[in-house]
Amino acid sequence: MVGRHAARSRRAALTALGALVLTALPSAASAAPPPAPAPRPAAARTPDAAVAPARMLSAMERDLKLAPGQAAARLVNEAEAGTRAGMLRNTLGDRFAGAWVSGATSAELTVATTDAADTAAIEAQGAKAAVVGRNLAELRAVKEKLDTAAVRTRSRQTPVWYVDVMANRVTVQATSESAAASFLTAAGVPAQDVKVQVSPDQPRVLEDLVGGDAFYIDDRARCSIGFSVTKDDQQGFATAGHCGNPGATTTGFNEAAQGTFQASTFPGKDMAWVGVNSGWTATPDVKAQNGEKIQLAGSVEALVGASVCRSGSTTGWHCGTVQQHDTSVTYPEGTVDGLTRTTVCAEPGDSGGPFVSGTQAQGTTSGGSGDCTNGGTTFYQPVNPLLSEFGLTLKTTSSTSQTPAPQDNAAADAWAAGRVYEVGTTVSFDGVRYRCLQSHQAQGAGSPVDTPTLWQRV
């Protein structure tokens, strides 16, 4: 995954390492919860650990220090926990304060609530109840004040802030206590409302070229492909916004003409997509080490605590866990909101590449701190907001090339493939009402009646 300042002359030295690329074609061509966890039909399980390649499982075992067999069990447990968490979130409503998985195989699901009376309902779903003082909406309101202050106040000395659902508080990472105090004052946030974590780390976008097969921008810079996407009949791929501006042209790893940046946003967000020419085709594949590939089945958002793996042209496959969603990060170029913070390591050259959880796309590498020798923190741009923002369809084993239904209130009632749905959204399908359990982009073969892990009949 790379950055924007690499010279074309370095290509020959970089072809030895793998990276995610598009395949080149030949030039010729609100009810009460049930008393027990919902059943887990194998056909609807998301993601399915059975299709995770051996190299992904071994990378999870290495990076998460798991025993043989625990990686596959973890993926199954995390997928099932996401459904139960979604059901409880819809049941608890304003009392919901977050959910997370824990344990070597993610066997324990914890759901937080502001009302102790919800304990029995939570435990009936096989989850552990955590009774806390603030609901998720209150925590997000505090973070939004910080987001607003960052627009008008330089926050490089307070580069990261996020909602920590496990601690039921907002955390601000700062280089000093005084820097944090200044930021909180500017935001109008009382000191007791946040936890300050003092750290010298200052995240940067991972843009120095060190990698393998990737793509080049305007014949001078390089980044890695994240996920294949389509829009109408236009094929392309998603990547990091800091990789190029709209209109920038790209060439592929093989130096063949490839495409053009159709849209790009950075800072604020770190998202972009490139439309490719007829010499390239979108596939559901994410390239792993030694030629192995993962075929994407969807984009179901992983819970806090869930395992994620990243493919990078500098450092290959590395795995870790989701620490927090909706994280704000200030890079030298400006602040980016809505990122996900992870324990996965990364290094310069890994920007733009894919984060996956099992067979579910999670996001594209944005930036971070640390390295893969001593460990570090990496942030990714979630893929669902990217798809929604640009009207794209993620290429999966069941997707079509249709244009997603408009993301507006007028068309929001009827379920439609290609639309991005958030937890709690209600839709109609064949005259029946359903409520969304997990954030995802609807796939062509994944109607509410066929995906009980994603939709609850109401």
C-alpha positions in Angstrom: 0.0 0.0 0.0 1.9 3.0 -0.7 2.2 6.5 -0.8 2.5 9.4 -3.1 6.2 10.2 -3.4 7.7 7.1 -5.0 9.6 7.3 -8.3 8.8 5.0 -11.2 12.4 4.1 -11.5 12.2 2.0 -8.3 9.6 -0.4 -9.8 12.1 -3.1 -10.7 13.3 -3.4 -7.2 9.7 -3.7 -5.8 8.1 -6.5 -7.8 9.2 -9.2 -5.4 6.6 -8.6 -2.8 2.9 -9.2 -3.2 0.1 -6.6 -3.1 -3.6 -6.5 -3.8 -4.2 -5.7 -7.5 -7.0 -6.0 -10.0 -6.5 -8.9 -12.4 -5.3 -7.8 -15.8 -7.2 -9.1 -18.8 -5.6 -10.1 -22.1 -5.3 -7.1 -24.4 -7.9 -8.6 -26.8 -10.4 -8.5 -24.6 -38.4 -3.8 18.6 -39.6 -6.9 20.0 -38.4 -8.6 23.3 -35.4 -10.8 22.8 -35.9 -14.5 22.6 -34.8 -16.6 25.6 -31.7 -18.0 23.8 -29.3 -16.9 21.2 -30.7 -16.9 17.7 -29.9 -20.0 15.5 -26.9 -19.8 13.2 -27.8 -21.3 9.9 -24.6 -22.3 8.1 -25.7 -20.7 4.9 -26.3 -17.4 6.6 -23.3 -17.3 8.9 -21.2 -14.2 8.3 -18.3 -14.5 7.9 -17.8 -18.2 7.3 -14.5 -19.4 8.9 -14.6 -22.5 6.6 -13.6 -20.4 3.7 -10.8 -18.5 5.4 -7.5 -19.6 3.8 -5.0 -21.4 5.9 -2.5 -18.5 5.7 -5.0 -16.1 7.2 -5.6 -18.4 10.1 -1.9 -18.9 10.6 -1.3 -15.1 10.6 -4.1 -14.8 13.2 -2.5 -17.5 15.3 0.9 -15.7 15.1 -0.2 -12.2 15.8 -2.9 -12.9 18.3 -0.9 -15.7 20.0 -3.6 -18.3 19.5 -3.4 -22.1 19.8 -4.1 -24.2 16.7 -7.8 -24.2 15.9 -8.6 -21.1 17.9 -8.4 -18.8 14.9 -11.2 -20.6 13.1 -13.3 -20.8 16.2 -12.8 -17.1 16.8 -14.1 -16.1 13.4 -17.3 -18.2 13.9 -17.9 -16.7 17.4 -17.3 -13.1 16.2 -19.8 -13.5 13.4 -22.5 -15.0 15.7 -21.8 -12.4 18.4 -22.5 -9.6 15.9 -26.0 -10.8 15.4 -26.8 -11.1 19.1 -25.3 -7.7 19.7 -27.5 -6.2 17.0 -30.6 -7.7 18.4 -29.8 -6.4 21.9 -28.9 -2.9 20.5 -32.3 -2.7 18.9 -34.1 -4.0 22.0 -32.3 -1.6 24.5 -32.6 1.5 22.3 -31.4 4.6 24.1 -30.0 2.5 27.0 -27.5 0.8 24.8 -23.9 1.7 25.5 -21.8 -0.5 23.3 -20.9 -4.1 22.7 -17.6 -6.0 22.5 -16.2 -9.5 22.4 -13.3 -10.9 24.5 -11.3 -14.0 25.1 -8.9 -16.0 22.9 -11.7 -17.2 20.7 -14.0 -14.2 21.2 -16.4 -16.6 23.1 -17.6 -13.9 25.5 -19.9 -11.1 24.3 -20.5 -8.1 26.6 -23.3 -5.7 26.1 -23.4 -2.4 28.1 -26.6 -0.7 29.3 -27.4 2.2 31.5 -30.2 0.3 33.2 -29.6 -2.7 35.5 -33.1 -3.9 34.7 -31.8 -4.9 31.3 -29.4 -7.5 32.8 -31.8 -10.4 32.5 -32.6 -9.7 28.8 -28.9 -9.4 28.0 -28.1 -12.7 29.8 -31.0 -14.4 28.0 -29.0 -13.8 24.8 -26.0 -15.5 26.3 -24.1 -12.3 26.8 -22.6 -10.6 29.8 -24.2 -7.4 31.0 -22.2 -4.3 31.9 -24.2 -1.6 33.7 -22.6 1.8 33.0 -23.3 5.5 33.5 -23.6 6.8 30.0 -25.2 5.5 26.9 -23.6 5.5 23.5 -25.3 8.6 22.3 -24.0 10.6 25.2 -20.5 9.4 24.6 -20.7 10.3 20.9 -22.0 13.8 21.8 -18.8 14.4 23.8 -16.7 13.2 20.9 -18.6 15.4 18.4 -17.6 18.4 20.5 -14.0 17.4 20.1 -14.5 16.9 16.4 -15.9 20.4 16.0 -13.1 21.9 18.0 -10.5 20.2 15.8 -11.8 22.0 12.8 -11.0 25.4 14.3 -8.1 24.5 16.6 -4.8 22.9 15.6 -4.8 19.5 17.3 -1.5 18.0 16.2 -0.5 17.6 19.9 -3.8 15.8 20.5 -3.8 13.6 17.5 -6.3 10.9 18.4 -9.6 10.8 20.2 -12.3 8.2 20.3 -15.3 6.6 22.2 -14.0 3.7 24.3 -17.1 1.6 24.8 -15.3 -0.9 27.0 -14.3 1.9 29.5 -17.6 3.8 28.9 -15.7 7.0 28.3 -14.1 9.2 25.6 -10.3 9.0 25.5 -8.0 11.8 24.2 -4.5 10.8 23.2 -2.1 13.8 23.7 1.6 14.4 23.8 1.2 16.1 27.2 -1.4 16.8 29.9 -1.3 20.5 29.0 -2.0 19.9 25.3 -5.0 17.8 26.3 -6.2 20.5 28.7 -6.0 23.1 26.0 -7.9 21.0 23.5 -10.7 20.2 26.0 -11.0 23.9 26.9 -11.4 24.8 23.2 -14.0 22.1 22.8 -15.9 23.1 26.0 -15.6 19.6 27.4 -15.1 19.2 31.1 -12.0 17.3 32.1 -14.0 14.7 34.0 -15.8 13.7 30.8 -12.7 12.2 29.2 -9.6 10.2 30.0 -6.3 11.6 28.8 -3.7 9.2 27.5 -0.3 10.7 27.3 1.8 9.3 24.4 4.5 10.6 22.1 3.0 8.8 19.1 1.8 11.0 16.3 0.1 9.0 13.5 1.1 9.7 9.9 -0.3 8.4 6.6 1.6 5.4 5.5 2.8 6.7 2.2 6.5 5.9 1.6 7.1 3.3 -1.1 8.6 0.1 -0.1 6.3 -2.5 -1.5 5.3 -5.0 -4.2 2.8 -5.0 -6.9 0.5 -1.9 -6.7 -0.5 1.0 -8.9 1.1 4.3 -9.8 -0.5 7.8 -9.8 0.4 10.3 -12.5 3.6 8.5 -13.2 5.3 9.5 -10.0 3.5 8.1 -6.9 2.3 4.7 -5.8 -0.5 3.2 -3.7 -2.1 -0.2 -3.2 -5.6 -1.3 -4.2 -8.0 -1.9 -1.4 -11.2 -3.5 -2.7 -12.8 -4.0 -6.2 -16.0 -2.0 -6.7 -18.5 -1.3 -9.5 -20.7 1.7 -10.4 -23.2 1.0 -13.1 -21.0 -0.6 -15.8 -17.8 1.1 -14.6 -15.4 -1.2 -12.8 -12.8 0.1 -10.4 -11.3 -0.1 -6.9 -11.4 1.6 -3.5 -8.2 3.0 -2.0 -7.0 5.7 0.4 -8.0 9.3 -0.3 -4.5 10.6 0.4 -3.2 8.5 -2.6 -4.5 10.9 -5.3 -6.8 13.7 -6.3 -9.8 13.4 -8.7 -8.6 13.3 -12.3 -5.2 11.8 -11.5 -4.4 8.9 -13.8 -3.1 5.5 -12.8 -1.0 2.7 -14.3 -1.0 -0.8 -13.0 1.7 -3.0 -11.5 2.6 -4.1 -15.0 3.0 -0.5 -16.3 -0.1 -0.8 -18.4 -2.6 2.1 -18.5 -5.2 1.5 -15.8 -7.6 4.2 -14.9 -8.5 7.6 -13.3 -9.4 8.7 -9.8 -13.1 9.4 -10.0 -13.4 10.9 -6.5 -11.1 11.4 -3.5 -11.5 13.0 -0.1 -8.6 13.8 2.3 -8.4 15.1 5.0 -11.8 15.0 6.7 -12.2 11.4 5.3 -9.5 9.2 3.8 -11.4 7.6 0.9 -11.1 7.4 -2.9 -12.0 5.2 -5.8 -10.5 4.7 -9.2 -12.4 3.8 -12.4 -10.4 1.4 -14.6 -10.4 0.7 -18.3 -11.4 -2.4 -20.2 -8.0 -4.0 -19.7 -8.8 -4.6 -16.0 -11.7 -6.5 -14.3 -13.0 -6.3 -10.8 -12.9 -9.5 -8.7 -14.0 -10.3 -5.2 -10.4 -11.4 -4.4 -8.1 -10.0 -1.8 -4.5 -11.2 -2.4 -2.7 -12.8 0.5 0.8 -14.2 0.8 2.2 -16.9 -1.5 -0.5 -16.4 -4.1 -3.4 -17.3 -1.8 -6.6 -15.3 -2.1 -9.6 -14.5 0.0 -12.9 -14.1 -1.7 -15.1 -11.4 -0.1 -18.6 -12.2 0.9 -19.7 -8.8 2.2 -18.9 -5.9 4.4 -20.5 -6.7 7.8 -18.9 -4.4 10.4 -16.8 -6.2 13.0 -17.4 -5.6 16.7 -14.9 -4.0 19.1 -12.6 -6.7 20.1 -13.0 -8.7 16.9 -10.0 -9.9 14.9 -9.0 -8.1 11.7 -6.2 -8.8 9.2 -4.5 -6.4 6.8 -2.7 -7.0 3.5 0.2 -4.6 2.9 2.8 -4.4 0.1 5.5 -3.6 2.6 4.8 -5.9 5.4 2.4 -8.6 4.0 -0.3 -10.1 6.2 -0.6 -9.0 9.8 -3.5 -9.4 12.2 -4.8 -7.9 15.4 -8.1 -6.6 16.9 -10.5 -3.7 16.6 -10.0 -1.3 19.4 -12.5 1.4 18.7 -14.7 2.6 15.9 -15.4 6.3 15.0 -11.9 7.5 15.9 -10.6 10.9 15.0 -7.0 11.2 14.0 -4.9 14.3 13.2 -2.2 13.8 10.6 0.2 16.5 9.5 -2.1 17.1 6.5 -5.3 17.5 8.7 -7.8 15.7 10.8 -9.7 12.6 9.6 -12.9 11.5 11.4 -14.7 8.2 11.5 -11.6 5.9 11.3 -11.3 2.6 13.1 -8.4 2.0 15.5 -6.7 -1.4 15.5 -3.8 -3.2 17.1 -2.6 -4.4 13.7 0.9 -3.2 12.8 1.8 -1.4 9.5 4.6 0.5 8.0 5.1 3.2 5.3 4.0 1.6 2.0 1.0 -0.1 3.4 -1.5 2.7 2.7 -4.7 2.0 0.8 -4.7 -1.7 1.3 -7.5 -3.9 2.6 -8.6 -4.7 6.1 -10.7 -7.9 6.4 -12.4 -9.9 9.1 -12.9 -13.4 7.9 -14.5 -12.9 4.5 -16.0 -9.5 5.3 -14.4 -6.3 4.0 -13.7 -3.8 6.8 -11.8 -0.8 5.3 -8.7 0.6 3.6 -5.5 1.4 5.5 -5.2 5.0 6.3 -2.2 5.6 8.7 -0.8 4.9 12.1 2.3 4.8 14.3 4.9 2.2 15.2 6.1 -0.7 13.0 5.8 -4.4 12.5 9.0 -5.1 14.5 8.1 -3.5 17.7 4.3 -3.2 17.2 2.1 -0.3 16.6 -1.4 1.2 16.0 -3.0 1.4 12.6 -6.2 3.1 11.5 -8.5 2.2 8.6 -11.2 4.1 6.7 -14.3 1.9 7.1 -15.5 0.6 3.7 -19.3 1.0 4.2 -19.2 4.8 4.5 -16.9 4.9 1.4 -19.4 2.8 -0.6 -22.3 5.0 0.5 -20.4 8.2 -0.1 -19.5 7.4 -3.7 -22.5 5.2 -4.6 -20.4 2.1 -5.2 -21.1 -1.6 -5.0 -18.5 -3.8 -3.3 -17.4 -6.7 -5.6 -18.2 -9.9 -3.7 -19.0 -13.5 -4.5 -22.7 -12.6 -4.8 -22.8 -8.9 -5.9 -23.9 -7.6 -9.2 -22.8 -4.5 -11.1 -26.0 -2.5 -10.3 -26.0 1.0 -9.0 -26.9 1.1 -5.3 -30.4 2.5 -4.5 -30.3 6.2 -3.5 -29.4 6.8 0.1 -32.3 9.1 0.8 -35.5 9.0 2.8 -37.7 8.6 -0.2 -36.3 5.2 -1.1 -35.3 4.1 2.4 -38.3 1.9 3.1 -37.9 -0.9 0.6 -34.9 -3.2 1.0 -32.5 -2.9 -2.0 -29.3 -4.7 -2.9 -26.3 -2.3 -2.9 -27.7 0.0 -0.2 -25.6 0.5 2.9 -27.7 -0.2 6.0 -26.9 0.8 9.6 -27.9 -1.0 12.8 -31.5 -0.2 13.7 -32.7 0.7 10.1 -36.1 -0.8 9.3 -37.1 -1.9 5.8 -39.9 -3.7 4.1 -39.4 -6.9 2.0 -42.2 -8.9 0.5 -44.7 -7.0 2.7 -42.8 -7.9 5.9 -40.9 -5.4 8.1 -37.3 -6.1 9.2 -34.8 -4.3 11.4 -31.0 -4.3 10.7 -28.8 -6.0 13.2 -25.3 -5.3 11.8 -24.0 -2.5 9.6 -23.4 -3.8 6.0 -23.9 -3.3 2.3 -26.8 -5.4 1.1 -25.7 -8.1 -1.4 -27.7 -9.3 -4.3 -28.2 -12.8 -2.8 -28.7 -11.5 0.8 -32.3 -10.4 1.2 -33.6 -10.0 4.8 -35.4 -13.3 4.6 -32.2 -15.1 3.6 -29.8 -13.4 6.1 -31.1 -13.8 9.7 -27.7 -12.8 11.0 -28.2 -9.4 9.5 -32.0 -8.8 9.7 -34.6 -9.3 12.5 -38.2 -9.6 11.6 -40.4 -7.1 13.5 
